[in-house]
Amino acid sequence: MSDKKLSLEEVDHVAMLARLGLEPDEREMMREQLSSILDHISLLQSVDTSAIPPTAQVITLQNQMRADDVHDSLSLDEVMKNAPDSEDGMFKVRAVLE
C-alpha cells in the first residue's frame, strides 16, 4: 500500500461533491478514512484478473420453467370455502371508503 494521504483540500472537494457539510474536526477523520479506502482499492487493482472473465453473477443463472399443463379451475364453491365471508359468490370485505 502506498499510504499516500489525501490533502485536506481534496477532502473538502469530495465533501462538496457529496453535499456533505464537514466540521473542522471531521475533516482529518475523513482524510484518514478516505485515504485508507483508496489504499485498499489500490491493493485490489494490483491483483491480476486477466484470466477471470467479466461477469455480473458469480453463479450461472438459468430460467426454471415448468411444463404448461392445462388443468381445470377450482369451482366457485371450492374458492368460496377459503373466504372468511362471502355473499352471492363474491368475497365480502369491510368498506374502505364511506
N, C-alpha and C positions, 0 to 999 in steps of 0.2 A: 504494500500500500504506500501511496505517496505521502500521506499525512500533510498534504497542502491544505491550508485553511483558507476558507473564503474570506474576503475582506468585508468589513462592516458595510461598505458601500454596496457590495454585491448582495448582502443580506437585505439591505434596505430596498434594493431593486426588486428582489424576489418577493419581499413582503408587499411592495406596492403592486406588483403584478397579481398577487394572490388576494389583494384588497385586505391585507392584514394590518392592523394598527399595532405596532410593537412598542412596548415601553422600553426605555433605555436599558434596563437590566435584562430584558428578554432578548435583546439583540445579540449579546455574547452567547447566551444559551443556544439560540437559533444558529449562530455561526458554528458552534461546536457540533450540533446535531446535523445540520446540512452538510458540513464538511465530512462527517463520518458516513453519511449516506452516500455521498459522492465517492468516497474511498471504497466502499463496498461495491458500488456499481463499476468502478474501475477494475476491481479484482474480478468481477464477473466477466467483464469484457476481455480479460486475458485468457479465459477458458476457450480451448479450441472446440468449436461446434461445427466444423466443416463437414463432418461425417453424419451429422444429425439433420434429417430433412425438416424443413419448416412445417409446422403443424398448429392447428388451433385446438386439437384434442389430443390427449395422451393415450386414449384408447380408441380403437376403431368403433364407429357407430354404424349401426345398420337398422333400418326400419323393421320393426317387428310386426308382421302382417298376419292376420288370421284369415281363414277361409271365409268368404262372404256367403254364408249359407242362409237361405230363406227359411224362416220359421213362422208359425202362426203367432199372432199377437195375443196378449192377455185379453181375456174377456173383460167387459165392463165390471162385472161382479167381482172378479179377481182383483182388479185395480182398486175398487172401492173398499175392499176388505182392509186395505192398508191405510185408508183415510181415517183420521181421527173423527171427522164429522163430514157428512155429505148430505146433499139434497138434490133430488131429481137427476142423479147420475153425474153430479159435479161436486168438486171439493168445496166445502163450506169453510170460510175463514172470517175472522173479525174484519169489520170495515176499517180501512186505512184512512179514508177521508170521510169526514162527516158531511 
